[in-house]
Amino acid sequence: MKLRPVAIVGIGDDGCAGLSSRAIGAVSAAGVLAGGERHLAFFPEFKGERIVFKNGLASALERVAQAANENNVCILASGDPMFFGVGAAVIKRLGAEHVEVLPHPSAMQWAFARAGMKWDDAVFISLHGRSPEGFLTRLRTCAKACVFTDPDNTPQRLGATMLEHGEVGWRAWVCENLAGPDERVRMFSVAELAGCADIGPLNVLLLVREEEQAWRAPPAIPFIHEDDFAKRVPKKGLITKREVRLLSLAALRIRRDSVVWDIGAGSGSVSIEAAMLAPHGRVYAIETDPEGVEICRENLRAHAIDNVRIVAGRAPEALAGLEAPDAVFVGGSKGSMEEIVEAAMERLRPGGRLVANAITLENSGEIYAALRKRGLVPEVTLLQVSRAQPLARYLRFEALNPIQIFAAEKPSTGGGSL
């Protein structure tokens, strides 16, 4: 039997008062009303069957599909059902030809309207039911953001995280119970936000840089000088130089949601720049030296990067249990280069990239042998960089250590050369 149309009606905290005549008509024509308990409570006079969305959506949608064989069904959803709402799930289950969507202003629209700001230039970040990992990394590229919070990722906790990492140049608006009778909109500094104790659970957080007009987004391609990282002293050579980082990261072909391993992370320079390129992904910084681990943590705080997970241990043993990577960078091996390359290639997702840097002939030989054993012919670049240094009134060139950069891609099926 052909399904009758199912209406998805967006609704705000003002309930029926905010609905259009068309939305009211969809509710009135329904024999079955579905939605969360809070939304259903707006219609106490409804006499038909009620389907409550709780403890998972799948079983409720099955009941909706069955009911739609014999009844008009109206589903109530917060704001715009197609903006992080149930709309997509309903259409996937029932088919777009059987569903009519009647949107209401989203919480993001209401929040910016109440704060008196335009929102067409804002970035949206949802932490509702999600890990806060990467929140700061995404925030670094925008001047204005709307954040959906939840009981774990509260505005106060997000403010405390920003404060800890020095992200204090923001104004924050907390918009509670939007469009409801007890609506409240307040502005805070980051420090005030972190210390606020009376924020309700139904809220939207707006963040706007204090110097919004003068602020410029960071470069699309990171190119951070090694002097901007804390590092082990006097072992200043134990950090990947920025020219080497630039070519290595390009060879890794990192995407916005990539999972990256940085083996032998040292000061964390590669991890940090990889994380900037993958704000929706994760970077695992594997480092065995305790001092290096602490320096890596220091650099993550200094650069306000929060999508890097530090793994204190020696590779390849420390790689066990990590999620499969899309890209692997090997910057240090502690004498286990061949084993590390083998383990990394084994765990790489098909189509994933491995990039290994070598200074010594011995490491070069091990990398090449490990890749050839898998039937791969790597791309190899010998990078020799000289930087101009002052000499009295003149400039002279000072050479850095030559670096061999090996790059290889894991075939989608079987082995073979690049």
C-alpha positions as CSV (number, residue, x, y, z in Angstrom):
1,M,0.0,0.0,0.0
2,K,1.3,3.4,-0.9
3,L,2.4,5.6,2.0
4,R,0.4,8.8,2.7
5,P,2.5,12.0,3.0
6,V,4.3,12.4,6.3
7,A,4.7,16.0,7.5
8,I,7.7,17.1,9.5
9,V,6.9,20.3,11.3
10,G,9.6,22.4,12.8
11,I,8.7,23.9,16.2
12,G,10.3,26.3,18.7
13,D,10.1,26.7,22.5
14,D,7.1,28.9,22.0
15,G,5.1,25.9,20.8
16,C,1.9,26.4,18.9
17,A,2.2,30.2,19.0
18,G,5.2,30.2,16.6
19,L,3.7,27.9,14.0
20,S,2.5,29.0,10.6
21,S,-1.1,28.3,9.5
22,R,0.3,25.6,7.2
23,A,2.1,23.9,10.0
24,I,-1.0,24.1,12.3
25,G,-3.0,22.5,9.4
26,A,-0.5,19.6,9.2
27,V,-0.9,18.9,12.9
28,S,-4.7,19.2,12.7
29,A,-4.9,16.8,9.8
30,A,-2.8,14.1,11.5
31,G,-4.1,10.9,12.9
32,V,-0.7,10.2,14.5
33,L,1.6,12.7,16.2
34,A,5.3,11.8,16.7
35,G,8.2,13.6,18.3
36,G,10.0,14.1,21.6
37,E,8.1,14.4,24.9
38,R,8.8,18.1,25.1
39,H,7.3,18.8,21.7
40,L,4.3,16.5,22.1
41,A,3.5,18.3,25.4
42,F,2.6,21.4,23.3
43,F,-0.5,19.6,22.0
44,P,-2.3,18.2,25.1
45,E,-5.6,18.3,23.2
46,F,-4.5,15.9,20.5
47,K,-6.6,12.8,20.6
48,G,-4.9,10.5,18.1
49,E,-2.0,8.1,18.6
50,R,1.3,9.5,19.9
51,I,4.7,8.1,19.0
52,V,7.4,9.3,21.4
53,F,11.0,9.5,20.2
54,K,13.3,8.2,22.9
55,N,15.9,5.5,23.4
56,G,16.9,5.6,19.7
57,L,15.1,6.7,16.6
58,A,15.1,3.5,14.6
59,S,12.2,1.7,16.3
60,A,10.1,4.9,16.4
61,L,10.6,5.4,12.7
62,E,9.4,1.8,12.1
63,R,6.2,2.7,14.0
64,V,5.9,5.9,11.9
65,A,6.3,3.9,8.7
66,Q,3.6,1.4,9.7
67,A,1.2,4.2,10.9
68,A,1.6,6.0,7.6
69,N,0.0,3.1,5.7
70,E,-3.4,4.1,7.2
71,N,-3.0,7.6,8.7
72,N,-1.6,11.0,8.1
73,V,1.4,11.4,10.3
74,C,2.9,14.6,11.7
75,I,6.4,14.5,13.2
76,L,7.4,17.4,15.4
77,A,11.1,18.5,15.4
78,S,13.2,21.3,16.8
79,G,13.7,24.3,14.5
80,D,14.6,23.3,11.0
81,P,14.3,19.5,10.7
82,M,16.9,19.5,8.0
83,F,19.5,21.3,10.0
84,F,21.0,18.6,12.4
85,G,17.4,17.4,12.9
86,V,15.4,14.2,12.3
87,G,14.5,15.2,8.7
88,A,17.3,13.4,7.0
89,A,16.7,10.1,8.9
90,V,12.9,10.2,8.2
91,I,13.4,10.8,4.5
92,K,16.0,8.1,4.3
93,R,13.5,5.6,5.8
94,L,10.4,6.7,4.0
95,G,11.6,8.4,0.8
96,A,11.5,12.0,-0.1
97,E,8.3,11.6,-2.2
98,H,6.4,10.6,1.0
99,V,7.6,13.4,3.2
100,E,6.8,17.1,3.4
101,V,9.1,19.3,5.5
102,L,7.8,22.5,7.1
103,P,10.8,24.2,8.7
104,H,10.9,26.6,11.6
105,P,13.7,29.1,12.3
106,S,16.7,27.0,13.6
107,A,18.3,27.7,16.9
108,M,21.3,29.2,15.1
109,Q,19.0,31.7,13.4
110,W,17.2,32.6,16.6
111,A,20.5,33.0,18.5
112,F,22.0,35.5,16.0
113,A,18.7,37.3,15.7
114,R,18.5,37.7,19.5
115,A,22.2,38.9,19.7
116,G,21.5,41.3,16.8
117,M,24.2,40.0,14.5
118,K,24.2,38.7,10.9
119,W,25.0,35.0,10.6
120,D,25.8,34.4,6.9
121,D,29.5,34.6,7.8
122,A,29.4,32.4,10.8
123,V,30.9,28.9,11.2
124,F,28.6,26.2,12.7
125,I,30.1,23.8,15.2
126,S,27.9,21.0,16.7
127,L,29.2,19.4,19.9
128,H,25.8,18.0,20.7
129,G,26.3,14.3,21.4
130,R,29.8,14.6,20.0
131,S,33.4,14.6,21.3
132,P,34.7,18.1,21.9
133,E,38.0,17.0,20.2
134,G,38.9,19.5,17.5
135,F,36.8,22.4,18.8
136,L,39.7,24.7,19.3
137,T,41.4,23.7,16.0
138,R,38.2,24.5,14.1
139,L,37.8,27.7,16.0
140,R,41.2,29.1,15.0
141,T,40.0,29.6,11.4
142,C,36.9,31.6,12.0
143,A,35.9,35.0,13.4
144,K,32.4,34.1,14.3
145,A,31.0,30.7,15.4
146,C,27.7,29.2,16.6
147,V,28.2,26.2,18.9
148,F,25.5,23.7,19.8
149,T,26.3,22.4,23.3
150,D,25.0,19.5,25.4
151,P,25.2,18.5,29.1
152,D,28.8,17.3,28.7
153,N,30.0,20.0,26.4
154,T,28.6,23.0,28.3
155,P,29.4,26.6,27.6
156,Q,31.3,26.7,30.9
157,R,33.5,23.8,30.0
158,L,34.2,25.1,26.5
159,G,35.1,28.5,28.1
160,A,37.5,26.8,30.5
161,T,39.1,25.0,27.6
162,M,39.5,28.2,25.7
163,L,41.0,29.9,28.8
164,E,43.5,27.1,29.3
165,H,44.8,27.4,25.7
166,G,44.9,31.2,25.7
167,E,41.9,31.7,23.4
168,V,40.6,34.7,25.3
169,G,40.1,37.3,22.6
170,W,36.4,36.5,22.2
171,R,33.0,37.7,23.2
172,A,30.5,35.0,24.1
173,W,26.7,35.1,24.0
174,V,24.8,32.3,25.8
175,C,21.3,32.1,24.4
176,E,19.0,30.0,26.6
177,N,15.4,28.7,25.9
178,L,15.2,30.6,22.6
179,A,11.7,31.8,21.6
180,G,10.4,30.4,24.9
181,P,8.7,32.3,27.7
182,D,11.9,32.1,29.8
183,E,14.3,33.1,27.1
184,R,17.6,34.7,28.3
185,V,20.5,36.1,26.2
186,R,23.7,37.2,28.0
187,M,27.1,38.3,26.9
188,F,30.4,37.1,28.6
189,S,34.1,37.4,28.4
190,V,35.8,34.0,28.1
191,A,36.9,34.1,31.7
192,E,33.3,35.0,32.8
193,L,31.9,32.2,30.7
194,A,34.2,29.7,32.3
195,G,33.1,30.8,35.8
196,C,29.4,31.1,35.2
197,A,27.3,28.7,37.3
198,D,23.7,29.3,36.2
199,I,23.4,28.4,32.5
200,G,20.4,26.2,31.6
201,P,20.7,23.0,29.6
202,L,18.8,24.3,26.5
203,N,21.3,26.8,25.1
204,V,23.3,28.0,22.1
205,L,26.7,29.5,22.4
206,L,27.8,32.3,20.0
207,L,31.5,33.2,19.9
208,V,32.8,36.4,18.1
209,R,36.3,37.6,18.1
210,E,36.8,40.9,19.8
211,E,38.8,42.2,16.8
212,E,36.4,40.7,14.3
213,Q,36.9,43.4,11.7
214,A,40.7,43.5,11.9
215,W,41.2,39.7,12.4
216,R,42.5,37.7,9.4
217,A,42.2,34.0,9.0
218,P,45.5,32.0,9.3
219,P,47.2,30.9,6.1
220,A,45.6,27.9,4.4
221,I,48.9,26.1,4.4
222,P,50.8,26.1,7.7
223,F,54.4,27.1,7.5
224,I,55.5,27.7,11.1
225,H,59.1,28.4,11.8
226,E,60.7,26.0,14.2
227,D,61.6,28.9,16.5
228,D,57.8,29.1,17.3
229,F,57.9,25.7,18.9
230,A,59.3,24.7,22.3
231,K,61.9,22.1,21.8
232,R,64.6,20.1,23.6
233,V,67.7,22.2,24.4
234,P,70.5,22.0,23.5
235,K,69.3,19.4,20.9
236,K,67.8,22.1,18.6
237,G,68.2,19.8,15.6
238,L,65.5,17.5,16.9
239,I,62.7,19.3,15.2
240,T,61.5,18.9,11.6
241,K,62.5,22.1,9.7
242,R,59.6,23.9,8.1
243,E,60.7,23.4,4.5
244,V,60.8,19.6,5.2
245,R,57.4,19.8,7.0
246,L,55.9,21.5,4.0
247,L,56.9,18.9,1.5
248,S,56.2,16.0,3.9
249,L,52.7,17.2,4.7
250,A,52.0,17.8,1.0
251,A,53.1,14.2,0.2
252,L,50.8,12.8,2.9
253,R,47.7,14.3,1.1
254,I,45.9,15.0,4.3
255,R,42.2,15.7,4.0
256,R,40.0,17.6,6.5
257,D,38.8,14.4,8.2
258,S,42.0,12.4,8.0
259,V,43.4,10.2,10.7
260,V,47.1,10.7,10.9
261,W,49.9,9.0,12.7
262,D,53.1,11.0,13.5
263,I,55.7,8.5,14.6
264,G,58.6,9.9,16.5
265,A,56.7,13.2,17.1
266,G,59.5,14.9,19.0
267,S,58.3,18.5,19.7
268,G,55.0,17.8,17.9
269,S,55.6,20.3,15.0
270,V,54.4,17.8,12.3
271,S,51.5,16.7,14.5
272,I,50.3,20.3,15.0
273,E,50.5,21.3,11.3
274,A,48.8,18.0,10.3
275,A,46.0,18.7,12.8
276,M,45.5,22.2,11.3
277,L,45.0,20.6,7.9
278,A,42.6,18.0,9.4
279,P,40.4,20.0,11.7
280,H,37.7,17.3,11.5
281,G,40.2,14.5,11.9
282,R,42.6,13.3,14.5
283,V,46.4,13.1,14.8
284,Y,48.2,10.5,17.0
285,A,51.6,11.8,18.1
286,I,53.7,8.8,19.1
287,E,56.8,9.8,21.2
288,T,58.9,7.6,23.5
289,D,61.0,10.3,25.2
290,P,59.3,11.6,28.3
291,E,60.8,15.1,27.8
292,G,59.5,15.1,24.2
293,V,56.0,14.1,25.4
294,E,55.9,17.1,27.8
295,I,57.2,19.5,25.2
296,C,54.6,18.2,22.7
297,R,51.9,18.9,25.2
298,E,53.3,22.4,25.8
299,N,53.3,23.1,22.1
300,L,49.7,21.9,21.7
301,R,48.6,24.3,24.4
302,A,50.6,27.2,22.9
303,H,49.1,26.7,19.4
304,A,45.6,26.0,20.7
305,I,45.3,22.6,19.0
306,D,43.0,20.0,20.5
307,N,42.7,17.2,17.9
308,V,46.1,15.6,18.6
309,R,46.3,12.6,20.9
310,I,49.7,12.0,22.4
311,V,50.7,8.4,22.7
312,A,53.7,7.9,25.1
313,G,55.5,4.8,23.9
314,R,57.9,3.3,21.4
315,A,56.9,2.3,17.9
316,P,56.0,-0.1,16.6
317,E,54.7,-1.5,19.9
318,A,52.8,1.7,20.7
319,L,50.9,1.5,17.4
320,A,48.8,-1.4,18.6
321,G,45.2,-0.4,19.3
322,L,45.3,2.9,17.4
323,E,42.6,3.4,14.8
324,A,43.6,2.8,11.2
325,P,45.3,5.8,9.7
326,D,44.8,7.6,6.4
327,A,48.3,9.0,6.5
328,V,51.5,8.1,8.4
329,F,54.5,10.2,8.9
330,V,57.7,8.7,10.3
331,G,60.1,11.3,11.6
332,G,62.0,9.1,14.1
333,S,62.5,5.4,14.6
334,K,64.9,4.8,17.5
335,G,66.6,2.1,15.4
336,S,63.3,0.3,14.4
337,M,62.7,1.9,11.0
338,E,62.1,-1.2,9.0
339,E,59.7,-2.6,11.6
340,I,57.8,0.7,11.9
341,V,57.4,1.0,8.1
342,E,56.1,-2.6,8.0
343,A,53.6,-2.0,10.8
344,A,52.4,1.3,9.3
345,M,51.9,-0.1,5.8
346,E,50.0,-3.0,7.3
347,R,47.6,-0.7,9.2
348,L,47.2,2.0,6.6
349,R,43.8,2.2,5.0
350,P,43.8,1.3,1.3
351,G,44.8,4.4,-0.6
352,G,46.5,5.8,2.5
353,R,49.9,7.5,2.3
354,L,53.2,6.8,4.2
355,V,55.9,9.5,4.3
356,A,59.2,8.7,6.0
357,N,62.1,11.1,6.5
358,A,65.7,9.9,6.6
359,I,69.0,11.6,7.4
360,T,71.3,8.5,7.5
361,L,72.0,6.1,4.7
362,E,71.1,3.2,7.0
363,N,67.6,4.5,7.6
364,S,67.2,5.2,3.9
365,G,68.2,1.7,3.1
366,E,65.7,0.3,5.6
367,I,62.8,2.4,4.3
368,Y,63.5,1.5,0.7
369,A,63.9,-2.2,1.5
370,A,60.6,-2.4,3.5
371,L,58.7,-0.7,0.7
372,R,60.2,-2.8,-2.0
373,K,59.4,-5.9,0.0
374,R,55.7,-4.9,-0.5
375,G,56.2,-4.4,-4.2
376,L,56.2,-0.6,-3.9
377,V,58.5,1.8,-5.6
378,P,58.5,5.0,-3.5
379,E,58.7,8.5,-4.6
380,V,62.1,9.8,-3.2
381,T,63.1,13.4,-2.8
382,L,66.5,14.6,-1.7
383,L,65.9,18.0,-0.1
384,Q,68.9,20.3,0.5
385,V,68.0,23.6,2.0
386,S,70.2,26.6,2.7
387,R,69.0,29.6,4.5
388,A,70.5,33.1,4.3
389,Q,72.1,34.3,7.6
390,P,73.6,37.7,8.4
391,L,77.3,38.1,8.2
392,A,78.3,41.7,9.2
393,R,76.6,43.8,6.4
394,Y,76.1,40.8,4.2
395,L,74.0,37.6,3.9
396,R,75.6,34.2,3.5
397,F,73.9,30.8,3.0
398,E,74.0,28.3,5.8
399,A,73.1,24.7,4.8
400,L,70.7,22.5,6.8
401,N,71.1,18.7,7.0
402,P,70.0,17.1,3.7
403,I,66.8,15.1,4.1
404,Q,65.6,12.2,2.1
405,I,61.8,12.1,1.9
406,F,60.2,8.8,1.0
407,A,56.5,8.7,0.0
408,A,54.4,5.6,-0.9
409,E,50.7,4.9,-1.3
410,K,49.0,1.7,-0.1
411,P,47.2,0.1,-3.1
412,S,43.5,-0.3,-2.9
413,T,44.0,-4.0,-3.7
414,G,47.1,-6.1,-3.8
415,G,50.6,-4.7,-4.3
416,G,52.3,-2.8,-7.1
417,S,54.3,0.3,-7.8
418,L,53.2,3.9,-7.7
